[in-house]
Amino acid sequence: MRILGIDPGLTRCGIGVIDVDASRQARLVHVGVVRSDPKLATHFRLRDIADGLDWVIEEYSPDLAAIERVFVQDNLQSVTTTMMVMGCAMTAVGRAKLPMAVHTPSEVKAAVTGNGKAGKAQVQAMVQRILRLSAPPKPADAADALAIAICQAWRGSGLLGASAEEDFTVSLSGKVSSRKALTPAQQQWAQAQAKLRRTGAVAPKSSK
């Protein structure tokens, strides 16, 4: 499964794309940041970020996306602009008709390092180790985006617009069965799992 991780930020929006195999081993596909010029008005900066996200999605064709949830900080202005970028990213993913999951910073840190309060340096070091890179990915926004993608690969929860995963099952041959009509997000998630099964992989299990 190919997963796009997004770390929303107005100046630098972190982007990380990984492939995950049947044993949940992750491989780096792409990492970087989408930048916006601080001299521009906010709506033009959001446009540039959306354009960059559109390019990444078109270029690397992820099966799903995961984004870090904005949480309240002392700096209200920072929270406001980050939420704008989060909405921008969700729009780009929605236009591409991809399922999306959302994870809190503590969930991401816990999944990657085992410590929900880990610092950025520890996250970078663990991302380097998990992806078997020669050096820690930089800047920190890019490393965070990869950590978000890894969190989704290993935990498999947080999917927007979907209820419990047991609403449907995917057979070893890739056949999807459900007890009721699935939401669009569930349909896309089920199709992504079916694709893995047909190619001999096993989708990451939910943390529930």
C-alpha positions in Angstrom: 0.0 0.0 0.0 1.3 3.5 -0.8 0.6 6.1 1.8 0.9 9.9 1.6 1.7 11.6 5.0 1.0 15.3 5.3 2.3 17.6 8.1 0.3 20.8 7.6 2.2 24.1 7.8 1.8 27.4 6.0 5.5 28.2 5.4 6.5 24.5 5.0 3.9 21.7 4.5 5.7 18.4 5.0 5.1 15.7 2.5 6.1 12.0 2.8 5.2 9.0 0.6 6.0 5.5 1.7 5.3 2.0 0.4 4.4 -0.7 3.0 4.7 -4.4 2.2 3.0 -7.5 3.7 5.3 -7.6 6.7 4.7 -3.9 7.4 8.2 -3.0 6.2 8.1 0.6 5.0 10.2 2.0 2.1 10.7 5.6 1.2 9.2 6.8 -2.1 9.3 10.6 -1.7 10.0 13.2 0.9 10.0 16.9 0.9 8.1 20.1 1.7 5.7 22.3 -0.2 6.7 25.9 0.5 4.8 29.1 0.3 6.2 32.7 0.1 5.5 34.6 3.4 5.3 37.8 1.4 2.2 36.6 -0.4 -1.4 37.0 0.9 -2.6 33.9 2.8 -5.0 32.8 0.0 -2.2 32.8 -2.5 0.0 30.8 -0.2 -2.8 28.3 0.3 -3.2 28.1 -3.5 0.5 27.3 -3.9 0.4 24.6 -1.2 -2.7 23.1 -2.9 -0.9 23.1 -6.2 2.1 21.3 -4.6 -0.1 18.7 -3.0 -1.9 18.1 -6.3 1.4 17.5 -8.0 2.6 15.0 -5.4 -0.7 13.1 -5.6 -0.6 13.0 -9.4 3.1 12.0 -9.5 3.1 9.3 -6.9 -0.5 7.9 -6.9 -1.0 7.1 -3.2 -3.7 4.7 -2.1 -4.6 6.8 0.8 -3.5 9.9 2.8 -2.9 10.6 6.5 -2.6 14.0 8.0 -1.7 15.3 11.5 -4.6 16.8 13.5 -4.2 20.4 14.6 -4.2 20.8 18.4 -4.6 23.9 20.5 -1.5 25.8 21.4 -0.8 29.1 23.1 -0.2 30.7 19.6 -3.7 31.1 18.3 -2.4 32.6 15.0 -0.3 29.5 14.4 -3.3 27.2 15.1 -5.5 29.2 12.7 -3.1 29.2 9.8 -2.3 25.5 10.3 -6.0 24.6 10.3 -6.3 26.5 7.0 -3.5 24.4 5.5 -5.2 21.2 6.9 -8.4 22.2 5.1 -6.4 22.9 2.0 -4.8 19.5 2.2 -8.1 17.7 2.8 -9.5 19.4 -0.2 -6.6 18.2 -2.4 -7.0 14.7 -1.1 -10.8 14.9 -1.6 -10.4 16.1 -5.2 -8.2 13.0 -5.8 -11.0 10.8 -4.3 -8.6 9.3 -1.8 -9.5 8.0 1.7 -7.9 10.1 4.5 -7.0 9.4 8.1 -6.2 11.9 10.8 -3.8 11.3 13.7 -2.9 13.4 16.7 0.8 14.3 17.2 1.0 12.1 20.3 -0.4 9.1 18.3 2.2 9.6 15.6 5.0 9.9 18.2 3.9 6.9 20.1 3.6 4.8 16.9 7.0 5.7 15.7 9.1 6.0 18.9 7.0 4.3 21.6 6.8 7.6 23.4 3.9 10.0 22.8 6.0 12.9 24.1 9.1 12.3 22.0 11.0 15.3 20.7 11.5 16.1 17.0 15.1 14.7 17.1 13.9 11.4 18.4 11.2 11.2 15.7 13.7 12.0 13.0 16.1 9.3 14.3 13.4 6.7 14.4 12.1 7.5 10.9 15.6 7.2 9.6 15.9 3.8 11.3 12.5 2.5 10.2 13.0 3.5 6.6 16.7 2.5 6.6 17.9 5.9 5.4 21.6 7.0 5.4 20.7 10.2 7.4 17.7 11.7 9.2 15.2 13.3 6.8 15.2 17.1 7.0 13.7 19.5 7.6 11.7 18.3 10.6 8.4 19.0 8.7 9.4 16.3 6.2 10.3 13.8 8.9 7.0 14.4 10.6 5.2 13.8 7.4 6.9 10.4 7.0 6.1 9.6 10.7 2.5 10.3 10.0 2.5 7.9 7.0 4.3 5.3 9.1 1.7 5.7 11.9 -1.1 5.1 9.5 0.7 2.0 8.0 1.1 0.4 11.4 -2.1 1.5 13.2 -4.5 1.6 10.3 -7.1 3.7 12.2 -8.4 7.2 12.1 -10.1 7.0 8.7 -12.5 9.9 8.1 -16.1 9.1 7.1 -15.9 5.5 8.1 -17.1 3.6 11.1 -15.7 0.4 12.5 -13.5 -1.6 10.1 -15.7 -4.7 10.9 -18.5 -3.2 8.8 -16.7 -5.1 5.9 -14.3 -7.9 5.4 -11.8 -8.6 2.7 -11.1 -12.2 1.7 -7.6 -13.6 0.9 -8.5 -13.4 -2.8 -9.5 -9.7 -2.5 -13.2 -10.1 -2.4 -15.0 -7.4 -0.4 -18.1 -8.4 1.7 -20.2 -6.1 3.8 -23.4 -6.3 5.9 -24.6 -2.9 4.8 -23.9 -0.2 2.3 -20.5 1.3 2.8 -19.7 5.0 2.9 -17.4 6.3 0.0 -14.5 6.4 2.4 -15.1 2.8 3.5 -15.4 1.7 -0.2 -12.1 3.2 -1.0 -10.4 1.7 2.1 -11.9 -1.7 1.3 -10.6 -1.4 -2.3 -7.2 -0.5 -1.1 -7.1 -3.6 1.2 -8.4 -5.8 -1.6 -5.6 -4.5 -3.8 -3.1 -5.6 -1.2 -4.7 -9.1 -0.8 -4.7 -9.6 -4.6 -1.0 -8.9 -4.7 -0.2 -11.2 -1.8 0.1 -8.5 0.9 -1.9 -8.1 4.2 -3.3 -4.7 5.1 -2.1 -3.2 8.4 -4.3 -4.2 11.3 -6.4 -1.6 13.2 -5.1 -0.6 16.6 -8.6 -1.0 18.0 
